[in-house]
């Protein structure tokens, strides 16, 4: 107690003014090793370091997934959704392998919303699933099971609330590393998550409007690329087809071809409409001299 009083007097002396509105009461002081921290004055300008949630599948079975994600010196994730989640007091159990404030190594070379190296700004969530074969378009094992999806929804809901994560900032690994990564794949139930309030999803009515419009006057490839970039995708100058493919895995799972059909374009512009405003969508669609798509 005596020590605090001494520090308090010292702080008051330093400010040279006892009528300052800085709160220098003892409650704001924490004694550290060799110094004292005061939290009497706090800044307004701030946000969370964690801005994005990145979803993955492990492409391994439960035992291999756990072994790799805990023992490997190359890869990790903040969370793991097991193949068959255990229960505790009637609730499903997720594994936290890396604390939120630590960087896990899950994203690799990546871009989203003009940021790169997303390990710095995201949390990685791995789900045990064998994945899919891009050649055949088929699942390699079982689909994501009900318990995994329920657990994932509860976990992501909690993280979204805690870190104020935007719907468009909940992404798949393939979204941030198109062409290099294909998880969580076109069998991942993004729509189901959206129905539970997790992540972005376009409105059907808006899609219908754009379908009608684009069947008469489809957008150019440049306009589509601009819209993809506005939504958050990177790498459009390098491999636009792979970016389209990633977008389709996320939002148009019946057509993962890398080719922009009318429906893919309608979904994309509906998303711009919903999350970036109708004006933004209209601005991108202003007539240009570029030849229209197919
Ligand atoms: Zn991944």
Boltz pocket constraint, residues with backbone or C-beta under 6 A from the ligand:
constraints:
  - pocket:
      binder: B
      contacts: [[A, 55], [A, 56], [A, 57], [A, 106], [A, 173], [A, 181], [A, 183]]
      max_distance: 6.0
